[in-house]
Amino acid sequence: MELPANQAAAEAGQGKTVIGWALDREQRKELLQQFPPKFDNVVADHVTLAAKAKQDAALPCERLGEIVGRVDDGEGVEALVVAIDDSTDRPDGSIYHITWSLGEGRRARESNNVIARLGWTAIDLPMPVRLIPSRWP
């Protein structure tokens, strides 16, 4: 069963999985050309809705989001900021984003801290992005 994003997040419970949306694989190829990664480890695969969700948490509905901004700490973390339903605010208080690329020794979860510390810069023309409901262990 798929739920609206806020409801899926509210009902996610506590566990060891992540729920959110995967990027459409074909569109990902186009996005990588549109937004060339700055660092060698290209992630560019998903938007988190709820981390630490229970294994059987309902997934959010498929969405059309928009890439609206970008952040690069210059030290190995690059992320694209995503708006879903006209908001970048994730239910847990962080910002919807796609960890785009990482430098050596950096981890995807650091994107949240980089965005909180540095903010993000809006891009000139928001880019639609198809988001497919997904779960990760």
Secondary structure, 3 states (H helix, E strand, C coil): CEECHHHHHHCCCCCCEEEEEEECHHHHHHHHHHCCCCCCEECCCEEEEEEEECCCCCEECCEEEEEEEEEECCCCEEEEEEEECCECECCCCCECEEEEEECCCCCCCHHHHHHHHHCCEEEEEEEEEEEEEEEEC
